[in-house]
């Protein structure tokens, strides 16, 4: 439900008889944070309360993993252009966060996200290297990760796209797109992250990608 996102609260399910709990959100005190397709090999039988991180982390981590493995990430900034959620309001009304108090259906709303930092829980070699923010927009489904990173060496658009295409061919969660598609076209796609090769930009060691 997204209501119990701490270990103490989620443990109520264990008390009620569940053998395992998977929280589909970032969770404090979880035995492990697992992004399937990235670090699921670290899952252990002893883990009882597991966080599967956020949707944004599931989109970002597969891309960041490939870029860091092949090109090396020094640091990076992420913006997620994110569909609105049920923690926002349909019309302007009181909320503890003044940004989320505003109508989700009428504005682009800057917001906080820990999705970039959470990548460090999944890929420890990237801990402290990524940060970011969200912009909530008036769509009901499909979000976008806009990632800009400084690499350890110079690259080209063709090299980056080739690396991502190769990685997608061996992944159950990462896709690769070259068609002129928009967010609505990705509804019902089962993949966690669909790299869009049409929008890769490079300036020396500076790289921007969309997924």
Backbone as numpy.savetxt, mean C-alpha at the origin, in Angstrom:
# Nx Ny Nz CAx CAy CAz Cx Cy Cz
-13.97 -6.55 10.64 -14.79 -5.33 10.64 -13.94 -4.06 10.64
-12.66 -4.20 10.97 -11.81 -3.03 11.10 -11.93 -2.36 12.45
-12.75 -2.94 13.36 -12.95 -2.32 14.67 -11.82 -2.65 15.63
-11.33 -3.88 15.60 -10.30 -4.32 16.54 -8.95 -4.33 15.85
-8.20 -3.26 15.97 -6.90 -3.16 15.28 -5.72 -3.14 16.25
-5.95 -3.57 17.48 -4.85 -3.75 18.43 -4.87 -5.21 18.88
-3.73 -5.68 19.36 -3.65 -7.07 19.79 -4.64 -7.35 20.92
-4.72 -6.45 21.90 -5.59 -6.67 23.05 -7.05 -6.86 22.64
-7.51 -6.02 21.72 -8.91 -6.11 21.30 -9.15 -7.30 20.38
-8.23 -7.53 19.46 -8.40 -8.65 18.52 -8.34 -10.00 19.23
-7.65 -10.04 20.38 -7.53 -11.29 21.13 -8.89 -11.78 21.63
-9.89 -10.91 21.64 -11.23 -11.33 22.05 -11.75 -12.43 21.14
-11.35 -12.42 19.89 -11.77 -13.48 18.97 -11.15 -14.82 19.37
-9.91 -14.78 19.86 -9.27 -16.02 20.34 -10.01 -16.55 21.56
-10.37 -15.65 22.45 -11.11 -16.03 23.65 -12.45 -16.66 23.28
-13.03 -16.17 22.18 -14.34 -16.67 21.74 -14.23 -17.98 20.96
-13.00 -18.44 20.69 -12.84 -19.74 20.06 -12.12 -19.75 18.72
-11.84 -18.58 18.15 -11.10 -18.56 16.89 -9.67 -19.05 17.12
-9.12 -19.78 16.16 -7.75 -20.27 16.29 -6.72 -19.24 15.85
-7.10 -18.42 14.87 -6.21 -17.37 14.36 -7.05 -16.14 14.07
-6.40 -14.98 14.10 -7.06 -13.73 13.73 -6.20 -13.02 12.69
-6.81 -12.68 11.56 -6.13 -11.86 10.55 -6.83 -10.51 10.50
-6.08 -9.46 10.76 -6.61 -8.10 10.74 -6.25 -7.46 9.41
-7.26 -7.07 8.65 -7.00 -6.50 7.32 -6.75 -4.99 7.42
-5.78 -4.65 8.26 -5.40 -3.26 8.50 -4.09 -3.27 9.27
-3.40 -2.15 9.35 -2.24 -2.09 10.25 -2.71 -2.35 11.68
-1.93 -3.06 12.46 -2.36 -3.43 13.81 -1.20 -3.31 14.79
-1.48 -2.73 15.94 -0.45 -2.61 16.97 -0.38 -3.90 17.77
0.84 -4.38 17.99 1.04 -5.57 18.80 0.80 -6.88 18.10
0.59 -6.87 16.79 0.37 -8.12 16.06 1.63 -8.98 16.10
1.44 -10.29 16.03 2.59 -11.20 16.02 3.43 -11.02 14.76
2.78 -10.63 13.67 3.50 -10.41 12.41 2.66 -9.52 11.50
3.34 -8.77 10.66 2.68 -8.02 9.59 3.07 -8.68 8.28
2.08 -9.21 7.58 2.33 -10.02 6.39 1.65 -9.39 5.18
2.43 -9.13 4.15 1.88 -8.76 2.84 2.09 -9.96 1.93
0.99 -10.61 1.58 1.11 -11.81 0.75 1.79 -11.48 -0.57
2.70 -12.33 -0.96 3.45 -12.11 -2.19 4.74 -11.35 -1.98
4.94 -10.85 -0.75 6.16 -10.10 -0.44 6.94 -10.76 0.69
6.28 -10.98 1.83 6.99 -11.60 2.96 6.19 -12.71 3.62
5.27 -13.34 2.88 4.46 -14.39 3.48 5.28 -15.60 3.89
6.51 -15.69 3.40 7.37 -16.81 3.81 7.85 -16.67 5.25
7.59 -15.51 5.87 7.99 -15.32 7.28 6.88 -15.72 8.24
5.72 -16.10 7.72 4.60 -16.50 8.57 4.93 -17.81 9.28
4.63 -17.87 10.58 4.94 -19.04 11.38 3.68 -19.60 12.04
3.69 -20.88 12.33 2.56 -21.53 12.98 2.23 -20.87 14.32
3.24 -20.35 14.98 3.05 -19.74 16.30 2.35 -18.39 16.25
2.29 -17.76 15.07 1.62 -16.47 14.95 0.10 -16.66 15.09
-0.48 -15.97 16.05 -1.92 -16.09 16.27 -2.70 -14.87 15.77
-2.14 -13.69 15.99 -2.79 -12.46 15.55 -1.90 -11.81 14.49
-2.42 -11.76 13.28 -1.62 -11.36 12.12 -2.24 -10.14 11.47
-1.43 -9.15 11.19 -1.88 -8.00 10.41 -1.52 -8.22 8.95
-2.49 -8.01 8.06 -2.18 -8.08 6.63 -1.93 -6.69 6.06
-1.68 -5.72 6.96 -1.36 -4.34 6.59 -2.55 -3.69 5.87
-2.31 -2.51 5.32 -3.39 -1.77 4.65 -3.41 -2.09 3.16
-4.48 -1.69 2.50 -4.56 -1.88 1.05 -3.43 -1.13 0.36
-3.09 0.05 0.87 -2.02 0.84 0.25 -0.67 0.16 0.41
-0.40 -0.40 1.58 0.85 -1.12 1.79 0.93 -2.35 0.88
-0.20 -3.02 0.67 -0.22 -4.17 -0.24 0.03 -3.77 -1.68
-0.29 -2.53 -2.03 -0.01 -2.02 -3.37 1.44 -1.55 -3.49
1.91 -0.89 -2.45 3.25 -0.29 -2.46 4.37 -1.32 -2.31
4.20 -2.26 -1.40 5.30 -3.17 -1.05 5.82 -4.00 -2.23
4.95 -4.59 -3.08 5.50 -5.37 -4.20 6.34 -4.54 -5.16
5.94 -3.29 -5.38 6.70 -2.40 -6.26 8.02 -2.01 -5.61
7.95 -1.60 -4.35 9.16 -1.19 -3.63 10.16 -2.33 -3.52
9.66 -3.54 -3.35 10.54 -4.71 -3.24 11.37 -4.89 -4.50
10.72 -4.79 -5.65 11.43 -4.96 -6.93 12.43 -3.83 -7.14
12.00 -2.60 -6.91 12.89 -1.45 -7.13 14.11 -1.51 -6.23
13.90 -1.89 -4.97 15.03 -1.92 -4.04 15.98 -3.07 -4.37
15.42 -4.20 -4.73 16.25 -5.36 -5.06 17.09 -5.12 -6.31
16.52 -4.47 -7.30 17.19 -4.32 -8.59 17.97 -3.02 -8.74
17.51 -1.95 -8.10 18.12 -0.64 -8.31 18.60 0.03 -7.03
18.08 -0.40 -5.89 18.45 0.19 -4.61 17.71 1.48 -4.35
16.94 1.54 -3.26 16.22 2.75 -2.88 16.96 3.43 -1.74
17.35 4.69 -1.95 17.97 5.48 -0.88 16.90 6.03 0.05
15.85 6.62 -0.51 14.72 7.13 0.25 13.59 7.43 -0.73
12.41 7.68 -0.18 11.29 7.92 -1.09 10.08 8.52 -0.41
9.23 9.13 -1.23 7.97 9.72 -0.79 6.83 9.09 -1.59
5.77 8.77 -0.89 4.60 8.17 -1.53 3.37 9.02 -1.29
2.56 9.20 -2.31 1.22 9.76 -2.15 0.23 8.73 -2.66
-0.74 8.39 -1.83 -1.80 7.51 -2.30 -3.04 8.35 -2.58
-3.49 8.28 -3.82 -4.75 8.91 -4.20 -5.82 7.87 -3.91
-6.55 8.08 -2.83 -7.28 6.99 -2.18 -8.79 7.19 -2.24
-9.49 6.12 -2.56 -10.96 6.13 -2.48 -11.39 6.48 -1.05
-12.54 7.12 -0.93 -13.00 7.45 0.42 -13.43 6.20 1.17
-13.43 6.29 2.50 -13.75 5.13 3.34 -14.84 5.50 4.33
-15.27 4.50 5.11 -16.38 4.76 6.04 -15.95 5.50 7.29
-14.70 5.94 7.36 -14.27 6.82 8.46 -14.40 8.28 8.05
-14.99 8.54 6.89 -15.25 9.91 6.45 -16.75 10.17 6.45
-17.11 11.41 6.22 -18.51 11.81 6.24 -19.01 12.11 4.84
-20.29 11.83 4.61 -20.88 12.14 3.32 -21.12 13.64 3.16
-21.44 14.32 4.26 -21.57 15.76 4.25 -20.71 16.33 5.37
-20.42 17.62 5.31 -19.61 18.25 6.35 -20.29 18.09 7.71
-19.58 17.48 8.66 -20.13 17.28 10.00 -18.96 17.02 10.94
-19.19 17.06 12.23 -18.10 16.94 13.20 -17.33 15.63 13.05
-16.01 15.72 13.21 -15.12 14.56 13.24 -13.89 15.00 14.04
-13.25 14.10 14.73 -12.05 14.47 15.49 -10.93 14.95 14.59
-10.92 14.49 13.34 -9.97 14.97 12.34 -10.69 15.98 11.45
-10.29 17.26 11.49 -11.02 18.28 10.70 -11.02 18.00 9.21
-10.01 17.31 8.70 -10.01 16.96 7.28 -11.09 15.92 6.98
-11.18 14.91 7.84 -12.17 13.86 7.60 -13.58 14.31 7.97
-13.69 15.48 8.57 -15.01 16.05 8.85 -15.69 16.52 7.58
-14.91 16.75 6.54 -15.45 17.33 5.31 -16.07 16.26 4.41
-16.97 16.69 3.56 -17.73 15.78 2.70 -16.81 14.96 1.78
-16.87 13.66 1.93 -16.01 12.76 1.15 -16.37 12.77 -0.33
-17.60 13.15 -0.64 -18.07 13.07 -2.02 -17.87 14.37 -2.80
-17.31 15.40 -2.14 -17.23 16.70 -2.80 -15.83 17.28 -2.89
-14.86 16.70 -2.18 -13.54 17.32 -2.12 -12.42 16.30 -2.23
-11.25 16.79 -2.67 -10.02 16.04 -2.50 -9.49 16.40 -1.12
-9.26 15.41 -0.28 -8.99 15.67 1.13 -7.62 15.12 1.53
-6.66 16.01 1.85 -5.35 15.54 2.34 -5.53 14.78 3.65
-4.78 13.72 3.83 -4.94 12.89 5.02 -3.63 12.20 5.35
-3.55 11.70 6.56 -2.37 10.96 7.00 -2.49 9.50 6.58
-1.34 8.86 6.41 -1.29 7.41 6.21 0.04 6.88 6.72
-0.02 5.72 7.34 1.22 5.07 7.78 1.65 3.98 6.82
1.05 3.96 5.64 1.29 2.86 4.70 2.74 2.76 4.27
3.38 3.91 4.02 4.77 3.88 3.56 5.69 3.38 4.67
5.47 3.89 5.89 6.29 3.44 7.01 6.09 1.95 7.28
4.86 1.47 7.06 4.56 0.06 7.32 5.32 -0.88 6.40
5.78 -0.37 5.27 6.60 -1.20 4.37 7.84 -1.69 5.10
8.34 -0.89 6.05 9.50 -1.28 6.83 9.26 -2.49 7.71
7.99 -2.75 8.06 7.66 -3.96 8.83 7.69 -5.19 7.94
7.42 -4.98 6.66 7.35 -6.08 5.70 8.70 -6.31 5.03
9.39 -5.21 4.73 10.72 -5.24 4.12 11.66 -4.46 5.05
12.25 -5.12 6.04 13.08 -4.41 7.03 14.20 -3.58 6.43
14.69 -3.97 5.26 15.77 -3.21 4.63 15.31 -1.83 4.17
13.99 -1.59 4.15 13.46 -0.27 3.77 12.95 0.52 4.97
13.16 0.00 6.17 12.70 0.69 7.38 13.34 2.08 7.47
12.51 3.09 7.66 12.99 4.46 7.80 13.29 5.17 6.50
13.12 4.48 5.37 13.47 5.09 4.08 12.28 5.68 3.33
11.06 5.29 3.71 9.88 5.74 2.99 8.90 6.43 3.93
8.27 7.48 3.46 7.18 8.12 4.18 6.18 8.62 3.16
5.05 9.14 3.62 4.08 9.58 2.63 2.81 10.13 3.23
1.85 10.38 2.37 0.55 10.93 2.76 -0.51 10.39 1.82
-1.76 10.70 2.15 -2.89 10.29 1.32 -3.68 11.51 0.89
-4.33 11.38 -0.24 -5.35 12.35 -0.66 -6.60 11.54 -0.95
-7.62 11.72 -0.09 -8.88 11.01 -0.28 -9.68 11.72 -1.38
-10.18 10.95 -2.34 -10.88 11.53 -3.49 -12.26 10.88 -3.66
-13.17 11.56 -4.37 -14.56 11.07 -4.47 -14.75 9.91 -5.46
-14.10 8.79 -5.19 -14.39 7.54 -5.90 -14.63 6.47 -4.84
-15.47 5.48 -5.16 -15.84 4.50 -4.14 -14.91 3.29 -4.11
-14.12 3.11 -5.15 -13.20 1.97 -5.16 -12.05 2.23 -6.13
-10.96 1.57 -5.89 -9.69 1.63 -6.63 -8.90 2.88 -6.24
-7.73 2.64 -5.67 -6.84 3.71 -5.24 -5.53 3.62 -6.02
-4.72 4.65 -5.90 -3.49 4.77 -6.68 -2.32 5.08 -5.77
-1.21 4.39 -5.97 0.04 4.72 -5.28 0.95 5.46 -6.26
1.34 6.66 -5.86 2.29 7.49 -6.61 3.58 7.49 -5.78
4.59 6.80 -6.26 5.84 6.63 -5.50 6.99 7.33 -6.21
7.68 8.19 -5.47 8.88 8.85 -5.97 10.05 8.46 -5.09
11.11 7.92 -5.68 12.26 7.45 -4.91 13.56 7.97 -5.50
14.55 8.11 -4.63 15.92 8.35 -5.06 16.64 7.01 -5.07
17.19 6.65 -6.20 17.84 5.35 -6.37 19.34 5.45 -6.10
19.96 4.31 -5.93 21.41 4.27 -5.70 22.20 4.48 -6.98
21.54 4.32 -8.11 22.22 4.54 -9.39 21.23 5.09 -10.40
21.73 5.63 -11.49 20.86 6.14 -12.54 20.21 4.98 -13.29
19.05 5.27 -13.86 18.32 4.24 -14.61 17.60 4.90 -15.78
16.77 4.13 -16.46 15.98 4.65 -17.57 14.55 4.14 -17.44
13.64 4.79 -18.14 12.25 4.34 -18.15 12.16 2.91 -18.66
12.86 2.62 -19.72 12.80 1.27 -20.30 13.31 0.21 -19.34
14.38 0.53 -18.61 14.92 -0.45 -17.66 13.94 -0.71 -16.53
13.38 0.35 -15.97 12.43 0.19 -14.87 11.22 -0.63 -15.32
10.66 -0.27 -16.47 9.49 -1.00 -16.96 9.81 -2.46 -17.24
10.99 -2.73 -17.77 11.38 -4.12 -18.04 11.51 -4.91 -16.75
12.07 -4.29 -15.72 12.21 -4.96 -14.42 10.84 -5.29 -13.82
9.92 -4.33 -13.91 8.59 -4.55 -13.34 7.81 -5.59 -14.15
7.97 -5.58 -15.45 7.28 -6.57 -16.28 7.79 -7.97 -15.96
9.09 -8.12 -15.84 9.68 -9.41 -15.50 9.18 -9.89 -14.14
9.16 -8.98 -13.16 8.72 -9.35 -11.82 7.25 -9.76 -11.82
6.43 -9.08 -12.60 5.00 -9.39 -12.63 4.72 -10.78 -13.19
5.60 -11.26 -14.05 5.41 -12.57 -14.66 5.68 -13.71 -13.70
6.27 -13.39 -12.55 6.58 -14.41 -11.55 5.88 -14.13 -10.22
4.85 -13.28 -10.25 4.18 -12.87 -9.03 2.69 -13.19 -9.09
2.13 -13.54 -7.93 0.69 -13.76 -7.83 -0.05 -12.50 -7.42
0.69 -11.43 -7.09 0.04 -10.22 -6.58 0.35 -8.97 -7.39
1.38 -9.01 -8.22 1.82 -7.84 -8.97 1.45 -7.98 -10.44
0.76 -6.96 -10.97 0.39 -6.95 -12.38 1.17 -5.89 -13.13
1.00 -5.87 -14.44 1.73 -4.93 -15.30 0.79 -4.47 -16.39
0.62 -3.16 -16.52 -0.33 -2.62 -17.49 0.32 -1.65 -18.46
-0.04 -1.77 -19.74 0.42 -0.82 -20.76 -0.76 -0.18 -21.50
-1.98 -0.57 -21.17 -3.16 -0.01 -21.83 -3.51 1.35 -21.23
-4.22 2.21 -21.98 -4.60 3.54 -21.47 -5.82 3.45 -20.57
-5.66 2.90 -19.37 -6.77 2.64 -18.47 -6.86 3.69 -17.36
-8.07 3.80 -16.78 -8.30 4.68 -15.63 -8.75 3.82 -14.45
-8.92 4.44 -13.30 -9.16 3.67 -12.07 -10.35 2.72 -12.19
-11.44 3.18 -12.79 -12.64 2.35 -12.88 -12.39 1.03 -13.60
-11.44 1.03 -14.51 -11.14 -0.18 -15.29 -10.54 -1.30 -14.44
-10.05 -0.95 -13.24 -9.40 -1.95 -12.40 -10.34 -2.54 -11.35
-11.61 -2.14 -11.36 -12.57 -2.74 -10.44 -12.61 -4.25 -10.62
-12.63 -4.97 -9.51 -12.72 -6.43 -9.47 -11.43 -7.13 -9.88
-10.37 -6.38 -10.11 -9.09 -7.03 -10.40 -8.55 -7.63 -9.10
-8.21 -8.91 -9.08 -7.81 -9.56 -7.82 -6.38 -9.26 -7.38
-5.58 -8.61 -8.22 -4.18 -8.36 -7.87 -4.06 -7.25 -6.83
-3.03 -7.34 -6.00 -2.79 -6.32 -4.97 -2.27 -5.03 -5.57
-1.50 -5.14 -6.64 -0.80 -3.98 -7.20 -0.65 -4.16 -8.71
-1.07 -3.16 -9.47 -0.95 -3.22 -10.93 -0.09 -2.06 -11.39
1.15 -2.35 -11.70 2.11 -1.33 -12.13 1.69 -0.79 -13.49
1.61 0.54 -13.60 1.21 1.16 -14.87 2.44 1.73 -15.57
2.88 1.02 -16.60 4.13 1.38 -17.29 4.02 2.65 -18.11
2.80 3.15 -18.31 2.61 4.35 -19.12 3.12 5.62 -18.44
3.30 5.57 -17.14 3.55 6.80 -16.39 4.89 6.83 -15.67
5.79 5.92 -15.99 7.12 5.91 -15.39 7.91 7.13 -15.84
8.50 7.84 -14.86 9.30 9.03 -15.16 10.66 8.90 -14.47
11.72 9.29 -15.18 13.08 9.18 -14.64 13.84 10.48 -14.89
14.58 10.91 -13.88 15.53 12.02 -14.03 16.78 11.64 -13.25
17.74 11.03 -13.93 18.95 10.57 -13.26 18.65 9.46 -12.29
18.87 9.73 -10.99 18.59 8.76 -9.94 17.18 8.93 -9.36
16.46 9.93 -9.84 15.11 10.20 -9.34 14.09 9.47 -10.20
13.20 8.72 -9.54 12.24 7.88 -10.26 10.84 8.09 -9.70
9.86 8.22 -10.59 8.44 8.24 -10.20 7.72 7.12 -10.92
6.94 6.35 -10.15 6.13 5.27 -10.73 4.72 5.31 -10.14
3.78 4.77 -10.90 2.39 4.66 -10.46 1.98 3.20 -10.45
1.19 2.83 -9.44 0.65 1.47 -9.38 -0.71 1.51 -8.70
